[in-house]
Amino acid sequence: MIQAATFDKVLSPVRRAVRAGVVIIFGALVLVVFAQVIARSVFNAPFSWSEELARYLQVWLILLASAACVRKQLHLTVDYAVHALAERAQRRLQVVALAAVSFFLVVVIVSSLSLIAATGSQMTPALQIPIRAVYVALPVGALLMLLETLALAVRLLGPPEDLLPVDEHAGGEA
């Protein structure tokens, strides 16, 4: 069986790349929105493309950052009854929940690939870039979330010491 440390070591470069991508996209988003506000307020000449670019950057930002949220277990969960269960039963229930999430993410990946294929040569209205450049964020984000979900499952199925949080500065970056 794969050990959590091995899984984290393999995912570490991916996590670093995603983290860098999130930082770059967030920076670009701030710059685009700030430039739009200045152009509209100061020069009374808003850009025709900035809102569309900000929207698409936000899509990418959310889907990439969601993988880090999965890893840190920051997504909303309903776990009122779980705390009343024994620790072993809690772990089993968490594995079942992660299996359901994994199934959903596989469905998202497959469906989004079909969506991308269906867009053909469709272009965005203002930027005139292929719409698939935006839609590809769906399978990429879902794949990253799936990898983090599998990493959580490996941790849950492993020895209890694997349940300890991964140190952010020891290669387990988000």
BELWONOR-V587017 format. One record per pair of residues at least 4 apart in sequence whose ideal C-beta (glycine too) atoms are under 6 Angstrom apart, sorted by the first residue. I is the first residue (numbers start at 1). J is the second residue. If there is no record, write none. Layout:
BEGIN
I:J, I:J
END
This chain:
BEGIN
2:6, 2:7, 2:154, 4:154, 4:155, 4:158, 4:162, 7:151, 7:154, 8:166, 8:172, 11:15, 12:171, 15:173, 16:173, 18:64, 19:173, 19:174, 21:64, 22:64, 22:65, 25:57, 25:60, 25:61, 26:61, 28:57, 29:54, 29:57, 30:34, 32:50, 32:53, 32:54, 33:54, 36:47, 36:50, 37:41, 38:42, 39:43, 39:45, 39:46, 39:47, 40:46, 48:126, 49:53, 49:126, 49:127, 52:126, 52:127, 56:134, 59:137, 60:137, 61:65, 63:137, 63:141, 66:141, 66:145, 67:144, 67:145, 67:148, 68:174, 69:74, 69:75, 70:145, 70:148, 70:149, 71:148, 71:174, 82:90, 82:93, 85:89, 85:90, 91:156, 94:156, 95:153, 95:156, 98:149, 98:152, 98:153, 101:149, 102:149, 105:142, 105:145, 105:146, 107:111, 108:112, 108:142, 109:139, 109:142, 109:143, 112:138, 112:139, 113:139, 115:135, 116:132, 116:135, 119:131, 119:132, 122:131, 123:128, 124:129, 124:131, 129:133, 132:136, 136:140, 137:141, 139:143, 155:162, 158:162, 166:172, 167:172
END
